[in-house]
Amino acid sequence: MYARPAGLFLPGMPALPRLRKLQQDAPLFTMALYSLRLLLETQIATGAKPTEPEALHVVERIVQLSEQWVAAGEAHLVRQYRCTKAQAEHLMKTLIRSVEATVSMPEVLASVDLEAALKGPTPVK
């Protein structure tokens, strides 16, 4: 059962989508996977302890791209499910945590295209 977070529900707003529905939303799930893949890349890179300024700049850029994927997912949630920004942030965090818990790191690394994730989200007009 999905527990509604306190303070995120406004009277007259539609009910928040359940986690299963978010997992079945292909564009949203892809955005979450891209974000997770980029975060795993930063963990791998920082595990090697980059000390060169160029390496630190690359890690910083990867983190920014991951945040852009999360923001794109939140924008998708606001448009698709007509929820507030706060609700979208909560739902996106919940989806990413769910993916982290259910999909193994080697599976994410093998199945998610790093090149596509590094291109970043395409702005919606």
C-alpha positions in Angstrom: 0.0 0.0 0.0 1.3 3.4 -0.9 1.6 5.8 2.1 0.8 9.4 1.2 3.4 11.7 2.7 2.2 14.3 5.1 1.8 17.8 3.7 1.9 16.8 0.1 -1.8 16.3 -0.5 -4.0 19.2 -1.4 -7.8 19.0 -1.4 -9.2 18.6 -4.8 -6.0 17.2 -6.3 -6.0 13.8 -8.0 -4.6 10.8 -6.1 -0.9 10.2 -6.5 0.0 7.3 -8.8 1.2 4.1 -7.2 4.7 2.9 -7.5 3.7 0.1 -9.8 2.2 2.6 -12.2 5.4 4.7 -12.1 7.5 1.6 -12.8 5.3 0.8 -15.9 5.7 4.4 -17.3 8.5 3.7 -19.8 9.9 7.2 -20.2 9.9 7.9 -16.5 11.5 4.5 -15.7 14.2 5.2 -18.3 14.9 8.6 -16.8 15.3 7.0 -13.4 17.6 4.3 -14.8 19.8 6.9 -16.6 20.1 8.9 -13.4 21.0 5.7 -11.4 23.6 4.7 -14.0 25.3 8.1 -13.9 25.3 8.0 -10.1 26.9 4.5 -10.2 29.5 5.9 -12.6 30.4 8.6 -10.1 30.7 6.0 -7.3 33.1 4.0 -9.5 35.1 7.1 -10.4 35.3 8.4 -6.8 36.3 4.9 -5.7 39.4 5.3 -7.8 39.9 8.6 -5.9 40.4 11.0 -8.8 42.7 13.8 -7.7 43.4 15.5 -11.0 41.3 18.6 -11.6 40.1 17.2 -15.0 38.9 14.0 -13.3 37.0 16.0 -10.6 35.4 18.2 -13.3 34.2 15.0 -15.1 32.7 13.6 -11.9 31.0 17.0 -11.3 29.6 17.0 -14.8 28.2 13.5 -14.4 26.5 14.4 -11.2 24.9 17.5 -12.9 23.6 15.2 -15.7 22.1 12.8 -13.2 20.3 15.7 -11.5 19.1 16.8 -15.0 17.6 13.4 -15.5 15.9 13.5 -12.1 14.5 17.0 -12.9 13.2 15.8 -16.3 11.5 12.9 -14.6 9.9 15.3 -12.1 8.7 17.5 -15.0 7.2 14.4 -16.7 5.4 13.5 -13.4 3.9 17.0 -13.1 2.7 17.0 -16.7 1.5 13.4 -16.9 0.0 12.9 -13.5 -0.9 16.6 -12.7 0.8 16.6 -9.3 2.7 19.4 -7.6 6.5 19.8 -7.8 6.8 18.6 -4.2 4.8 15.5 -5.0 6.8 14.9 -8.1 10.1 15.1 -6.2 8.8 12.6 -3.6 7.6 10.2 -6.3 10.9 10.4 -8.3 12.9 9.7 -5.2 10.7 6.8 -4.3 11.0 5.4 -7.9 14.8 5.7 -7.8 15.0 4.0 -4.4 12.8 1.2 -5.7 15.0 0.7 -8.7 18.1 0.7 -6.5 16.6 -2.0 -4.3 15.3 -4.3 -7.0 17.9 -4.0 -9.8 21.5 -5.1 -9.2 24.4 -2.7 -9.9 26.0 -5.0 -12.5 22.6 -5.3 -14.3 22.2 -1.5 -14.4 25.8 -1.1 -15.7 25.2 -3.8 -18.4 21.7 -2.8 -19.5 21.7 1.0 -19.4 23.5 2.8 -22.3 26.0 5.2 -20.9 26.3 7.2 -24.1 22.5 7.9 -24.1 22.6 8.8 -20.4 25.6 11.2 -21.0 23.6 13.0 -23.8 21.3 14.4 -21.1 17.5 14.9 -21.4 16.1 16.6 -24.4 14.2 19.8 -23.4 10.4 19.6 -23.9 8.9 22.5 -25.8 
